[in-house]
Structures are given as C-alpha cells and as structure tokens.
Amino acid sequence: MKDTALQSIELISEQAKQALSEAAAVEFPDSFREAENIVIAGMGGSMYVFYVLESLYKTSLTRPLSKLNTYTLPNFVGPKTLFIASSYSGTTEEVIYNLKEAHKAGAMCVAISNGGELIAIQKEHSAPYYQFEPKHNPSGQPRMGQGYMLFGCASILEKLGYLNSKTDISVLNEIAGVQDAVSKEARDLATKLKGAIPVYVASDHLSGNAHIVRNQTNETAKLFADYNTIPELNHHLMEGLKNPKDKKLAFVFIDSELYINRNRERLNLTREVVEKNGAASHVYTTKTSTRIAQFVEVLMWGGYLTYYMAADYKENPNAIPWVDYFKEKLGKLQNIR
C-alpha cells in the first residue's frame, strides 16, 4: 500500500478540481466586489497562495496584492480591503490574530480553511468562507493539500472579478499523462542531490513553485534549501558563488518554454556561471502545455522530489517534529499583546 504522503502528491489535481468547483459556490455580499486592494494573511504552506497568485496570475489580477505574515496589520487595511485569511488547519496563531484585527478595521474578510477557529470567527461575524473537506489529502499534512488552498483562493477571486481569467478544470487532465515521467525524473534527481544543499531557481509563472519546493524540502526531507528567481538573482547572487571553496550547493533550474525568451536566455547563462564557479547544476523542464498545468505539474514534481529525498535520508515525510515542538512551547508563553 502506498504511503499516505505519496498518495497526497498524486492527488493534487483532484484537490484542485474539488476546490475550483466548491469555492465557486461560496456566496458573497455585493460589497465584496468593490475592493481597492487585496491582502492575504498566511504562514508557511498557507502563504503559498500569495506567491502563486503573484507569479501564476500576475497579468490577470485587477487589484494590488499584498501579503501579511507578521502580527502587524498594515495601516491601509480598511473597508476597501479584501482580506483573505489563509490557514489549512484554521488554527494558525498569526492568521487568527490578524483576521480579528481585520474585522476590527472593517475589512471585507474571507477565510479559506479546513475548519478550526478561523471558520468560527467568520461564522461569528456572518462573514463568507470556504471550508473544504480534504478527502484527497490522506497524509493530513497542509503542504500536501495545497490544491485546496491555492485553487480555492483563485476560484474566489475569479468569482469576485479580481482575476481576469477563468481556470479551466479540463487543463488539469493533462497532468495524468505526464505523472509517471515526473515521478521518475524526481526519483533520479533526488539521488543526484544526496549530500548537497539544493538551490531552486525559476522564473515568470513558476516563481511561486520555487518558493514552495524550498519549503517542501525543509519540511518533508528535513533538508536545508534555498530558492531564487530570474531575473532578480542575476543582480547579486552570482557574485556570492566564489566563497567558500568547499560549498555543497546544487542548483536546480526549473525551465519552461512559456517563460519569456529573455528569461530563458538568462536561465541558460546563469547555469553556465554556476558551473564555472564549481557548483553542480540540474534542470527540470516542464512537460505540459499551459501555465496552469505547468504550475500543477511542478507542484507535483516538488512533492515527489522531496518525498524521495526524505526516503534517501531515512526521514518520515509526514513528521514535522521541530515545528510541533516549537508550537507547543510557544503556546505556553505569554499572549501576543
């Protein structure tokens, strides 16, 4: 029988389809279509929503988008702000705190969650929310159930008119045809990366994926990793490759034919610079044909890759002992304010 983590990775498309269908049915007051700005509050995996919207849907967003992953609510949050509280579990301390503050500020508040206090707050305020049943995430781990969070949020923004696009569920069917190849390449790459510190590099619509796979590497494989995006890294990172001489970096470039041509040129040239500085480099090239399908493909690839890394390091891919330890200890300390 397959490990539950592996099952969740393979069900990402089903998570997305479920979320796109269910979130579209959420009802909103007419005033929620009159926001001047959008703020997404989230932590860890629940903040992936922001990074994906910022990269995958950048040209479709019709309002300024900001992220909030601290305890301090921005001063501009008010009655013209669409405030999206994102927490898979619904128990994330920082998100709960900020949702309460956003309600006090009169913002238009929406929650996306599996349940918990986040949904209870929305019910108390008679405010809208998307609460999903994670039937396609047998692992129970939020980072392996991102299809719900990411596409639930996209569906809500589409319905409210803040995304000039319509996510076609049928494009996700393309994923099934490449799944075996994606898994095999991830398995091969995990073997090559053993003993190295991965540095993920992506561009354009897949920039959010680089952030996600970095976090997956931390949590699933219990391995330090980093990520950077093109073209930003070309203005600083390359000069940092000289020292120390005994570095154990392995760059993983995520490539796509849908990147703008200039960024593909930059990716190839960056790889040349990396290798000239004595660091290993590898490339994963997307196989699907649309931006959304490529996003889901790379999300799945990152899940496979970090799952196989965990196996190589003999780590439990589901467990997050230090995060759990930290939360337990923090819960015994003084209140936020």
C-alpha positions as a printed Julia matrix, in Angstrom:
337×3 Matrix{Float64}:
   0.0    0.0     0.0
   1.29   3.46   -0.9
   2.43   5.83    1.82
  -0.22   8.5     2.53
   2.24  11.26    1.62
   2.76   9.72   -1.81
  -0.98   9.35   -2.27
  -1.5   13.05   -1.49
   1.15  14.08   -4.01
  -0.58  12.08   -6.73
  -3.97  13.61   -5.87
  -3.01  17.28   -6.29
  -5.07  17.61   -9.48
  -8.1   16.14   -7.71
  -7.65  18.6    -4.86
  -7.59  21.45   -7.38
 -10.7   20.23   -9.18
 -12.59  19.88   -5.9
 -11.59  23.38   -4.75
 -12.42  25.06   -8.06
 -15.87  23.56   -8.0
 -16.7   24.12   -4.33
 -15.24  27.6    -3.82
 -17.17  28.89   -6.83
 -20.37  28.16   -4.91
 -19.5   30.44   -1.95
 -21.86  33.43   -1.74
 -20.58  36.97   -1.16
 -22.21  40.32   -0.42
 -22.13  42.68   -3.42
 -19.78  44.99   -1.49
 -17.04  42.34   -1.73
 -16.75  43.16   -5.43
 -15.74  46.75   -4.68
 -12.34  46.24   -3.02
  -9.45  48.54   -3.88
  -6.73  46.19   -2.62
  -6.29  42.57   -1.58
  -4.34  41.3     1.44
  -3.58  37.63    2.03
  -2.65  36.58    5.55
  -0.94  33.23    5.96
   2.1   31.44    7.28
   4.27  28.66    5.86
   2.37  26.48    3.39
  -0.78  28.56    3.8
   1.06  31.57    2.36
   1.78  29.73   -0.89
  -1.49  31.27   -2.07
   0.16  34.68   -2.25
   3.3   33.53   -4.05
   1.3   31.62   -6.65
  -1.13  34.45   -7.3
   1.78  36.87   -7.59
   3.52  34.76  -10.25
   0.99  32.5   -11.98
  -1.81  35.08  -12.12
   0.26  38.26  -12.2
  -1.13  39.5   -15.53
  -4.71  38.6   -14.56
  -5.01  40.34  -11.17
  -7.03  43.55  -11.28
  -6.16  44.84   -7.79
  -2.9   45.38   -5.86
  -1.96  42.28   -3.86
  -0.09  42.26   -0.53
   0.98  39.53    1.88
   0.81  39.53    5.65
   2.94  37.02    7.56
   3.63  39.02   10.73
   1.48  40.13   13.66
   1.18  43.74   12.44
  -1.83  44.66   10.32
  -0.9   47.23    7.62
  -2.35  50.69    8.24
  -4.09  50.74    4.85
  -6.29  47.75    5.68
  -9.86  49.02    5.97
 -13.36  48.92    4.46
 -12.0   48.85    0.9
  -9.68  45.89    1.57
 -10.5   42.31    0.64
  -8.76  40.42    3.45
  -8.18  36.71    2.82
  -7.23  34.66    5.87
  -5.47  31.52    4.67
  -4.82  28.66    7.08
  -5.18  25.0     6.16
  -5.8   23.95    9.77
  -7.65  27.09   10.81
  -5.55  27.2    13.97
  -2.56  29.28   12.85
  -1.91  31.83   15.6
  -0.74  34.72   13.43
  -3.57  34.36   10.92
  -6.24  34.17   13.63
  -4.84  37.29   15.27
  -4.79  39.24   12.02
  -8.27  38.12   10.98
  -9.63  39.51   14.24
  -7.75  42.77   13.64
  -9.02  42.96   10.05
 -12.61  42.61   11.23
 -11.99  45.46   13.7
 -10.66  47.56   10.81
 -13.86  46.95    8.86
 -12.21  44.96    6.06
 -14.14  42.56    3.83
 -12.93  39.3     5.34
 -12.87  35.86    3.73
 -11.37  32.68    5.2
 -10.05  29.58    3.46
  -9.55  26.63    5.76
 -10.32  23.07    6.73
 -12.02  24.37    9.89
 -10.79  25.48   13.3
 -11.05  28.89   14.94
 -10.69  30.69   11.62
 -14.05  29.39   10.41
 -15.61  30.01   13.84
 -14.6   33.69   13.65
 -16.2   34.04   10.23
 -19.41  32.42   11.43
 -19.46  34.78   14.41
 -19.29  37.74   12.02
 -21.68  36.17    9.48
 -18.8   36.54    7.01
 -18.05  34.3     3.99
 -15.6   31.42    3.99
 -14.55  28.38    2.0
 -14.28  25.33    4.25
 -13.09  22.22    2.44
 -13.14  18.56    3.36
  -9.62  17.32    2.45
 -10.73  13.97    1.08
  -7.91  13.99   -1.47
  -5.16  14.6     1.1
  -4.81  11.34    3.04
  -1.5   12.49    4.56
  -3.28  15.22    6.51
  -0.27  17.5     6.01
  -1.14  21.05    4.86
   1.84  21.26    2.48
   0.5   18.19    0.65
  -3.0   19.61    0.34
  -2.18  22.82   -1.45
  -4.6   22.14   -4.28
  -7.37  23.16   -1.88
  -5.78  26.39   -0.69
  -4.35  27.61   -3.98
  -7.27  26.9    -6.27
  -9.86  27.7    -3.62
  -8.44  31.21   -3.43
  -8.15  31.55   -7.22
 -11.75  30.46   -7.63
 -12.95  33.05   -5.11
 -11.02  35.85   -6.79
 -12.35  34.81  -10.18
 -15.9   34.88   -8.85
 -15.43  38.35   -7.32
 -13.96  39.71  -10.55
 -10.41  40.26   -9.32
  -8.89  37.75  -11.74
  -9.41  38.36  -15.44
  -9.27  34.65  -16.17
 -11.29  31.51  -15.81
  -9.44  28.42  -14.66
 -10.47  25.6   -16.98
 -10.59  22.42  -14.92
 -10.04  20.35  -18.06
  -6.45  21.61  -18.42
  -5.59  19.64  -15.29
  -6.39  16.39  -17.1
  -3.08  16.82  -18.93
  -1.26  16.08  -15.67
  -2.26  12.41  -15.67
  -0.36  11.83  -18.92
   2.96  13.07  -17.52
   2.71  11.85  -13.92
   4.87   8.74  -14.34
   7.62  10.68  -16.14
   7.52  13.42  -13.5
   7.88  10.84  -10.72
  10.78   9.1   -12.45
  12.72  12.33  -13.06
  12.15  13.36   -9.45
  13.44  10.0    -8.22
  16.58  10.3   -10.37
  17.23  13.87   -9.28
  16.78  13.07   -5.59
  19.59  10.53   -5.9
  21.87  13.1    -7.54
  21.14  15.69   -4.85
  22.05  13.43   -1.91
  24.55  15.26    0.3
  24.04  18.66   -1.35
  22.17  21.83   -0.42
  19.58  22.43   -3.15
  19.07  25.93   -4.55
  15.93  26.12   -6.68
  15.69  28.65   -9.5
  12.59  29.54  -11.52
  11.09  32.47  -13.39
   7.84  34.07  -14.52
   4.73  31.97  -13.79
   6.71  29.26  -11.93
   8.42  31.62   -9.47
   5.92  30.65   -6.77
   6.8   26.99   -7.31
  10.43  27.64   -6.39
   9.31  29.05   -3.05
   7.03  26.06   -2.47
   9.61  23.36   -3.26
  12.13  25.1    -0.97
   9.64  24.82    1.9
   8.76  21.24    0.95
  12.46  20.37    1.08
  12.71  21.83    4.58
   9.64  20.05    5.97
   9.4   16.81    4.02
  13.09  15.96    3.53
  14.33  17.7     6.71
  16.96  19.33    4.49
  18.15  22.92    4.26
  17.46  24.52    0.88
  17.11  27.93   -0.74
  15.4   29.44   -3.78
  15.88  32.41   -6.1
  14.13  33.81   -9.13
  15.26  35.07  -12.51
  15.98  37.87  -13.34
  16.44  39.09   -9.73
  19.28  36.69   -8.88
  21.33  37.97  -11.83
  21.86  41.24   -9.97
  23.52  39.83   -6.85
  23.66  36.05   -6.29
  26.29  35.16   -8.88
  28.99  37.14   -7.08
  28.28  35.1    -3.95
  29.27  31.83   -5.6
  33.01  32.33   -5.14
  33.27  31.51   -1.43
  33.58  29.26    0.43
  35.54  26.95   -1.85
  34.12  23.75   -0.36
  30.47  24.68   -0.93
  27.98  21.85   -1.35
  25.43  23.71   -3.43
  23.41  22.05   -6.18
  21.31  24.4    -8.3
  18.05  23.05   -9.67
  16.74  25.13  -12.57
  13.03  24.83  -13.34
  12.65  25.59  -17.04
   9.61  26.25  -19.21
   9.04  27.04  -22.88
   6.42  29.52  -21.69
   8.96  31.78  -19.98
   9.59  34.99  -21.86
  12.53  34.47  -24.23
  14.83  36.83  -22.36
  14.39  34.92  -19.12
  15.14  31.59  -20.82
  18.38  33.14  -22.1
  19.12  34.32  -18.58
  18.44  30.85  -17.15
  20.89  29.18  -19.53
  23.56  31.81  -18.92
  23.04  31.62  -15.14
  23.58  27.88  -15.28
  26.88  28.48  -17.11
  28.01  30.9   -14.38
  27.02  28.44  -11.65
  29.07  25.65  -13.22
  32.08  27.92  -13.79
  32.04  28.58  -10.05
  32.23  24.88   -9.22
  28.63  24.29   -8.16
  26.53  21.46   -9.56
  23.5   22.24  -11.7
  20.46  20.3   -12.84
  17.43  21.21  -14.96
  13.82  20.15  -14.76
  11.91  21.1   -17.93
   8.13  21.18  -17.78
   6.19  18.77  -19.97
   2.67  20.22  -20.03
   1.42  22.95  -22.35
  -0.33  25.66  -20.29
   0.77  27.9   -17.45
  -1.74  26.44  -15.0
  -0.95  22.84  -15.96
   2.77  23.58  -15.59
   2.18  25.05  -12.16
   0.37  21.88  -11.01
   2.99  19.7   -12.71
   5.87  21.4   -10.89
   3.9   21.33   -7.63
   3.62  17.57   -8.08
   7.26  17.25   -9.15
   8.36  19.1    -5.99
   6.23  16.78   -3.9
   7.76  13.7    -5.48
  11.29  15.1    -5.3
  11.15  15.93   -1.61
   9.37  12.67   -0.8
  12.2   10.73   -2.44
  14.78  12.93   -0.69
  13.16  12.03    2.62
  13.46   8.35    1.72
  17.15   8.78    0.87
  17.79  10.45    4.23
  15.57   7.89    6.0
  13.22  10.63    7.24
   9.49  10.44    7.86
   7.97  12.72    5.16
   4.88  13.44    7.25
   6.51  14.33   10.55
   7.48  17.9    11.47
   8.88  17.37   14.99
  10.66  20.69   15.43
   7.71  22.74   14.19
   5.45  20.79   16.56
   7.91  21.27   19.43
   8.12  25.0    18.76
   4.34  25.45   18.63
   3.86  23.51   21.86
   6.44  25.6    23.71
   5.18  28.86   22.23
   1.64  28.04   23.31
   2.78  28.08   26.94
   4.27  31.57   26.69
   2.61  34.95   27.15
  -0.09  36.34   24.92
   0.69  38.2    21.69
  -0.05  41.63   23.16
